């Protein structure tokens, strides 16, 4: 079985339905995982997706905030969702494909502006979310699994536009990077994107605040595709669709792709 998977923080699936449809038409991934959908499940515009050959959807949603969904050409069944850090947020959804491969889709909290949990509750929530992820994978070792999503951390020096300038900026601080490494180690996860593209700067997010995001290129790699060791070697053809950041009314994130031969 071979399938291509895409993960994308869409920043409102209803507002940006046109560019989701554009992606499905032009790139045709077999599985699309979206984050920050900002919609109750019953308000997600599924008709256009189904018309393009994506009849299967599993989602967790809430009005105006968070929200994750998995859209697929392939049959799949929903698995239990987790409320990491007991936030009551729609941040995790999981499915199992007919090949028995499990896909986890996460939207990790952004963490606010201050990298100090004593003065910034959101930063503490982010660290707690990651700790709960680590504990879950330690207790229930994943197998034949893929984890994707906006993890809101750029772990490597070449995952940000300037390592030294961003060391105290939320998303690249040492404590966040260490927490993410613990999550990765706890589940035996492999970074599929960096396995494929090991060298050089690689970004998936560019701020809306930049006057010309493309020229400034002050990006970060916040969006990830991981796989457990037993199937990581089957992942290939990783890429980031940078052009999508320049589409009409874009998300500030670009879609990330990988293909798996299982």
Secondary structure, 3 states (H helix, E strand, C coil): CEEEEEEEECCCCCCCHHHHHHHHHHHCCCEEEEECCCCCHHHCCHHHHHHCCCCEEEEECCCCCCCEEEEECCCEEEECCCCHHHCCCCCEEEEEECCCCEEEEEECCCCCCCCCCCCCHHHHHHHHHHHHHHHHHHHCCCCCEEEEEECCCCCCHHHECCHHHHCCCCCCCHHHHHHHHHHHHHHCEEEHHHHHCCCCCCCCEECCCCCCHHHHCCEECCEEEEEEHHHHCCEEEEEECHHHHHCCCCCCECCEEEEEEC
